[in-house]
Amino acid sequence: MAIGGGLEGTPSRPGGFARGANRNAETGQLLVGLGAILLLISLFLNWYRHGVDAWTAFEAWDLILAAIAIIALVAVLSRLGFGAPRPNSWLIGPSVAALVIVVFVAINPPPVVAGANANGTGLWLGLVSSALMSVGALLSVARFSVALTTAPPSVGAPGTPPADMYAREPLDPAAREPTVRATRS
């Protein structure tokens, strides 16, 4: 037993896992986490013109977007095994809210940047990251999953056709070549 932890693969504390424990990471959750990190980064980039980042341009939207990104990160990390798990539905609200806010400030810029017609890198990154969060949240609650297999199936694996599948005789008797059998009477 390691100091400060439990046995391998068992929780070392409520909501946590010891080193070597298996954790499942779904694509949707990873997209939400990546989008939340990019949204936090976008708040420090130019949103409208040079020198005007989100912290300068907005009065409250910057704080709300930062809080949304942090809430989404906490929800994703809890689903990955850090802390008490939250349901995937926790990801939908913050993600859609971030997308709505970023689209709103893109269409209706704050008065501080009146007359600025160039949208900066931060605004575009905020738009892409909030859209990424929304798509990831929808994927995380969807009732389907996509699995990609990179290894070829092994011979005789369940669900794989036999190797000589196309070498067999056709099932339709009319498609077969006629056979002549000689019989002596």
Order of alpha helices (4+ residues) and beta strands (2+ residues): alpha-alpha-alpha-alpha-alpha
